[in-house]
């Protein structure tokens, strides 16, 4: 079988690579990625190589007045901004915020790693199999002076089996084929945060935007918030690859070695993914009720409609994956339930946020379209056939 994945919102699945501010120049509303090897070969023929190397060593960004010709003639790639106004934002950004994470790419072109897709489905399956009893056992393992160092691995082994008996072994997902570079843009993102406001009738929240290195700014002052740039696949981009249900694990003797468990079928996996997507969308909806972002709310409504369509079709599911998809796409405990909040509060990273009593998590990365906050990143439609 083949799988077909369509991006519903801007999506970035990276391989760890990024562009530093001296790897590119901004010219004509696009990021021009410099071909440094060609530049070195050219400058080695004359006296300008030392000056170039000295500026690369010392500068935060390359001086366009001196080296802008390279952006025109020695660019290995030209990635356009999603909106022309982002070039002006880039000019004002501090150098440490100008690193641009890139989509996974090989010598053949950008592609979707099968491991990213498999990981998102695996998380959904663990969430579907997590029960109050399993969470109580996990909570107990954290008690005492020497709690489990990797408690999530214990829960995962309990629900899916050890490495030799893993239910996911029966499914193989390949990397996608390469797609055209024209499907990618440089998008601008900011981090929205809920800010608690004093009210005589109880707690209420308003929208704020993260500002580095200090605090946040009010929602109406979004221009003062710290932006982030990232190369993301445009909504509508399609990745295709192979999906294999391994017949080896359907043999009777193999099933017996798995303690009589039935091989995992894609129908079960897709149902779990859709249930997990529904839970995430409900959490995002609660966030947006306080944040009041109408364009993002409209996108969320469209995602909810696509989820209903996926369940009706039976061979499709919704997933949130990749960079920017947020903490909700990676945890199996539901922060709405008190048992889950108690469990999350056991971890130093989350304890202060849980004790505050505010919605958890209280931040979301928001993708801007046409310079307006418009979407949550990383939502895709997956189908097989």
Secondary structure as UniProt FT lines:
FT   STRAND          2..7
FT   STRAND          14..19
FT   TURN            21..22
FT   STRAND          24..26
FT   STRAND          30..34
FT   HELIX           36..43
FT   TURN            44..45
FT   TURN            47..48
FT   HELIX           49..58
FT   HELIX           64..73
FT   STRAND          75..81
FT   TURN            84..85
FT   HELIX           86..92
FT   HELIX           95..97
FT   STRAND          100..103
FT   STRAND          105..106
FT   TURN            107..108
FT   STRAND          109..110
FT   HELIX           114..129
FT   HELIX           132..141
FT   TURN            149..150
FT   HELIX           151..160
FT   HELIX           163..165
FT   HELIX           167..170
FT   STRAND          171..173
FT   HELIX           181..183
FT   STRAND          184..197
FT   TURN            200..201
FT   STRAND          204..210
FT   STRAND          216..218
FT   HELIX           219..224
FT   STRAND          228..233
FT   TURN            235..236
FT   STRAND          238..245
FT   HELIX           247..250
FT   HELIX           252..257
FT   TURN            258..260
FT   HELIX           266..291
FT   HELIX           294..313
FT   STRAND          316..320
FT   TURN            323..324
FT   HELIX           327..329
FT   TURN            335..336
FT   HELIX           338..344
FT   TURN            345..346
FT   HELIX           348..355
FT   TURN            356..357
FT   STRAND          363..369
FT   TURN            370..371
FT   STRAND          372..376
FT   TURN            377..378
FT   STRAND          379..384
//
